[in-house]
Amino acid sequence: MAYMQELDAWLDGLFTELADQNISFAETKKAIREKVLESYRNGQKAEEESPAPKPAKGRGEKKQAGKPQRFAGNWQCAKCGGAITSLPFEPKGDSANRLQCLECYKARLDSEE
């Protein structure tokens, strides 16, 4: 039986007991929390035992030689129309239309304080 099918069967039994009032809501909640924690721990254990290479953990690991990664491109500031040629992130989708140059970004931060 696949994991999700096993989980569904377990939940059906748990909710049936709750509906029949054989267990309380608090006991049901505790059982669900324990099952989630058990699943989380199993996932952590499996990850530690896996021979597969570990994926990058986030932005911090993108840094090379102490410098943050930069993305080069030709964007335009949505506020003043100035050129933006480098960003600390890669804009995706509609976000490129809302980019601000460093000067406009700093001015906005100063006005919010």
Secondary structure, 3 states (H helix, E strand, C coil): CCHHHHHHHHHHHHHHHHHCCCCCHHHHHHHHHHHHHHHHHHHHHHHHHCCCCCCCCCHHHHCECCECCCEEEEEECCCCCCEEEEECCCCCHHHHHHCCCHHHHHHHHHHHC
